[in-house]
Each structure stands twice: as structure tokens, then as C-alpha cells.
Amino acid sequence: MSLCLLLSYSVGMTNAEVTPLPERGTDWTIGKNVAILRLRADETQNKLAAVLGMSPQLLSYKLKGRRPWTAEEIEGAARHYRVTIDSLFRKLPDLDSNQEPAG
């Protein structure tokens, strides 16, 4: 029995009422890439938030893919880390296992 189906029985919901988790989309990819670049630059989230003109909490949501990135924020992050805008939309090589971005 699947976990979703099992959970639906335990809370009295039908299978049609179980909503799947959203897939990881573009905002998640951009967030992960910016997080990787931030860690490679040995930069704090607070500093990056200030550079991008947002609160550290909002940046945290964006790095986790929970809030959308605006065109201006994407351009600002690319300029700050001296990468092309399109590179933020592609998977960057991961960091060493001891430096994974939180997420």
C-alpha cells in the first residue's frame, strides 16, 4: 500500500483528496544554484540578501524554491557572482558533501 493511500485511510480522506507534492521547478533550480554560488564565495545569506535588496527570510524561501525569483533578482544574482543568467537555469555541479546548501 502506498504511503499516500495509507495516510488517506488514517485521516479519513479518499484517494482523490490526496494532493501530491509539487515537483521541483525552475525556482528551485535557480535557488539551489544561487545557494551553491553563495557557498563557493564563502558569503553569508545576510550579505547576499542585502545585495539583492531583500530580507534574509525571503532569500531563504527563494533559495529553497518556496518563492519565485523575479527577473531583476536573477539578473542581480548573476551579476553578483559573475555568471551568465542562463547558467542559473541549468544544474550547476554540486559542492563537496560537507558543503551542501541547506534546503
Helices and strands as residue ranges (DSSP letters): H 3-10, G 15-17, H 26-40, H 45-52, H 56-63, H 71-81, G 85-89, G 97-99
